[in-house]
Amino acid sequence: MDKSALEAAVAHLDLDEDARDAIASLDDGDLMQIDQAILSALDRSWKKAGFIASGVMIAAPDAYEDLPEEVYVLRIRALAQAGRIEGKGDPQVLKTYEIRLSDNQQVH
């Protein structure tokens, strides 16, 4: 998922101007940094996707403080679709959706 796909995915959400500006300011390097933070929070054990999204969002650099949690959720879904992480359950229900590193990802 690139930046334009991310913007399209959040277009329907009721976001404040700061959140929309924060999303608009992201570049590919930022998306890679967010993805790496998600991957670094995982290992081969199953973890709740909502817990990972919230933890990564809280630990994110100040430059990302206005990003809504939905950005992190969408990045988790993109990583799962790309096969970089495995998921079980319904990815639309973060409280029950679980994720872990896929076999082809290194544990950090």
C-alpha positions as CSV (number, residue, x, y, z in Angstrom):
1,M,0.0,0.0,0.0
2,D,1.6,3.3,-1.1
3,K,0.7,6.8,0.1
4,S,-2.1,7.4,-2.4
5,A,-3.7,4.1,-1.4
6,L,-3.4,5.0,2.2
7,E,-5.0,8.4,1.6
8,A,-7.8,6.7,-0.3
9,A,-8.3,4.2,2.5
10,V,-8.8,6.9,5.1
11,A,-10.7,9.3,2.9
12,H,-14.1,8.1,4.3
13,L,-13.0,8.5,8.0
14,D,-14.0,11.4,10.1
15,L,-10.5,12.8,10.8
16,D,-9.5,16.2,12.1
17,E,-7.4,18.5,10.0
18,D,-4.2,17.7,12.0
19,A,-4.7,14.0,11.2
20,R,-5.3,14.6,7.5
21,D,-2.2,16.9,7.4
22,A,-0.1,14.3,9.1
23,I,-1.2,11.7,6.6
24,A,-0.6,14.0,3.7
25,S,3.0,14.7,5.0
26,L,4.0,11.0,4.9
27,D,6.4,9.8,2.3
28,D,7.6,6.3,1.3
29,G,10.4,6.5,3.9
30,D,7.9,7.3,6.7
31,L,5.7,4.3,5.6
32,M,8.8,2.1,5.7
33,Q,9.7,3.4,9.2
34,I,6.2,2.6,10.4
35,D,6.3,-0.8,8.8
36,Q,9.7,-1.5,10.5
37,A,8.3,-0.4,13.9
38,I,5.4,-2.9,13.5
39,L,7.7,-5.7,12.4
40,S,10.1,-4.9,15.3
41,A,7.2,-5.3,17.7
42,L,6.5,-8.9,16.5
43,D,8.1,-12.3,16.8
44,R,6.8,-15.7,16.0
45,S,4.2,-15.7,18.8
46,W,0.7,-14.5,18.1
47,K,-0.2,-11.0,19.4
48,K,-3.4,-9.0,19.2
49,A,-3.2,-6.6,16.2
50,G,-4.9,-3.8,18.2
51,F,-2.3,-4.1,20.9
52,I,0.6,-3.8,18.4
53,A,-1.0,-0.9,16.6
54,S,-1.5,1.0,19.8
55,G,1.9,0.2,21.1
56,V,3.7,1.3,17.9
57,M,1.5,4.4,17.8
58,I,2.4,5.4,21.4
59,A,6.1,4.7,20.8
60,A,6.2,6.6,17.5
61,P,8.4,9.6,17.0
62,D,6.9,13.0,17.7
63,A,6.7,13.6,13.9
64,Y,3.9,11.0,13.8
65,E,2.0,12.1,16.9
66,D,-1.0,13.3,14.8
67,L,-1.4,10.1,12.8
68,P,-4.6,8.3,13.7
69,E,-4.4,4.7,14.8
70,E,-6.2,3.7,11.6
71,V,-2.9,4.4,9.7
72,Y,-1.1,1.8,11.8
73,V,-4.0,-0.6,11.3
74,L,-3.9,-0.2,7.5
75,R,-0.1,-0.7,7.6
76,I,-0.6,-4.0,9.5
77,R,-3.2,-5.1,6.9
78,A,-0.8,-4.2,4.1
79,L,2.1,-6.1,5.7
80,A,-0.3,-9.2,6.0
81,Q,-1.3,-8.9,2.4
82,A,2.3,-8.7,1.4
83,G,3.1,-11.9,3.3
84,R,5.5,-10.1,5.7
85,I,3.3,-11.0,8.7
86,E,0.8,-13.7,9.3
87,G,-2.7,-13.0,10.6
88,K,-5.5,-15.1,12.0
89,G,-9.0,-14.0,12.6
90,D,-10.9,-11.1,11.0
91,P,-8.5,-8.3,10.2
92,Q,-11.5,-5.9,10.5
93,V,-11.8,-6.8,14.2
94,L,-8.6,-5.7,15.9
95,K,-9.6,-7.0,19.3
96,T,-9.6,-10.5,18.0
97,Y,-7.3,-10.4,15.0
98,E,-3.8,-11.8,15.8
99,I,-0.6,-11.3,14.0
100,R,3.0,-12.6,14.0
101,L,6.1,-12.5,11.8
102,S,5.9,-14.8,8.9
103,D,8.5,-17.5,8.5
104,N,10.4,-15.5,5.9
105,Q,10.9,-12.5,8.3
106,Q,13.8,-12.2,10.7
107,V,13.0,-11.9,14.4
108,H,14.5,-8.7,15.8
